[in-house]
Amino acid sequence: MKKQIITLMALLALACSTQMGFAASKKDFTGVLNINTASVEELTQLSGIGRSKAEAIVNYRQAHPFKAVSELSEVKGIGPKMLEKLQSHLTIDGNTSSIVQKPLAASNTTAVPGK
């Protein structure tokens, strides 16, 4: 019975550390991206921008360099709500200062007493 309780506690601890890892993976972007020069990887740091939207932004700007941040809504998949959410992190000139806050890594090792 004691061994079962220890095993159960170890599994519970592992499940909790895994959940913390998933919660910590959420992006918390605090920088500014130049949408005329940012790479696909930099664009994917923005909340709601995955690889396909980032590639669409890069493809769009190759044909139509952005003259205003509001023109980002011309890219398929980027609507007014997303633009409003991202606008404070976007610019059309100057340097990109992409910064993602990295959360502390949750420990994936669990000590099991008696082992």
SULVENTA-V967695 format. One record per residue. N is the residue number from 1. OMEGA is omega in whole degrees, -180 to 180 (* if undefined). NEAR is the number of other C-alpha atoms within 12 Angstrom. Layout:
# SULVENTA-V967695
n->{N | N}
omega->{OMEGA | OMEGA}
near->{NEAR | NEAR}
This chain:
# SULVENTA-V967695
n->{1 | 2 | 3 | 4 | 5 | 6 | 7 | 8 | 9 | 10 | 11 | 12 | 13 | 14 | 15 | 16 | 17 | 18 | 19 | 20 | 21 | 22 | 23 | 24 | 25 | 26 | 27 | 28 | 29 | 30 | 31 | 32 | 33 | 34 | 35 | 36 | 37 | 38 | 39 | 40 | 41 | 42 | 43 | 44 | 45 | 46 | 47 | 48 | 49 | 50 | 51 | 52 | 53 | 54 | 55 | 56 | 57 | 58 | 59 | 60 | 61 | 62 | 63 | 64 | 65 | 66 | 67 | 68 | 69 | 70 | 71 | 72 | 73 | 74 | 75 | 76 | 77 | 78 | 79 | 80 | 81 | 82 | 83 | 84 | 85 | 86 | 87 | 88 | 89 | 90 | 91 | 92 | 93 | 94 | 95 | 96 | 97 | 98 | 99 | 100 | 101 | 102 | 103 | 104 | 105 | 106 | 107 | 108 | 109 | 110 | 111 | 112 | 113 | 114 | 115}
omega->{-180 | 180 | 179 | 179 | 179 | 179 | 179 | 179 | 179 | 178 | 177 | 178 | 178 | 179 | 179 | -180 | 177 | 179 | 179 | 179 | 179 | 180 | -178 | -177 | 178 | -178 | 176 | -175 | -178 | -176 | 178 | 179 | 171 | -175 | 175 | -178 | -176 | 177 | 176 | -179 | 179 | -180 | -179 | 175 | -179 | 179 | 179 | 179 | 175 | -177 | -176 | 177 | 178 | 178 | 178 | 178 | -180 | 179 | 180 | -175 | 176 | 179 | -176 | 177 | -177 | 175 | 177 | 179 | -179 | 179 | 178 | 179 | 176 | 179 | -179 | 178 | 179 | -179 | -178 | -179 | 179 | 180 | 179 | -179 | -175 | -169 | -178 | -180 | -174 | 174 | 177 | 176 | -178 | -176 | 172 | 176 | -176 | -179 | 174 | 177 | 180 | 178 | 176 | -179 | 176 | -180 | 179 | 179 | -179 | 177 | 177 | -179 | 176 | 179 | *}
near->{7 | 11 | 13 | 11 | 13 | 18 | 19 | 15 | 18 | 22 | 19 | 16 | 21 | 21 | 19 | 19 | 21 | 20 | 18 | 19 | 19 | 16 | 17 | 18 | 20 | 18 | 24 | 21 | 28 | 20 | 24 | 28 | 33 | 34 | 43 | 32 | 28 | 32 | 24 | 25 | 21 | 33 | 37 | 29 | 33 | 37 | 26 | 24 | 28 | 20 | 19 | 19 | 30 | 31 | 24 | 27 | 37 | 29 | 24 | 21 | 27 | 15 | 12 | 18 | 22 | 27 | 16 | 20 | 29 | 24 | 25 | 36 | 23 | 23 | 29 | 21 | 20 | 27 | 20 | 18 | 14 | 23 | 27 | 18 | 18 | 32 | 27 | 19 | 31 | 36 | 28 | 25 | 19 | 14 | 17 | 22 | 22 | 27 | 19 | 24 | 17 | 17 | 16 | 13 | 17 | 21 | 16 | 17 | 15 | 20 | 15 | 19 | 12 | 9 | 9}
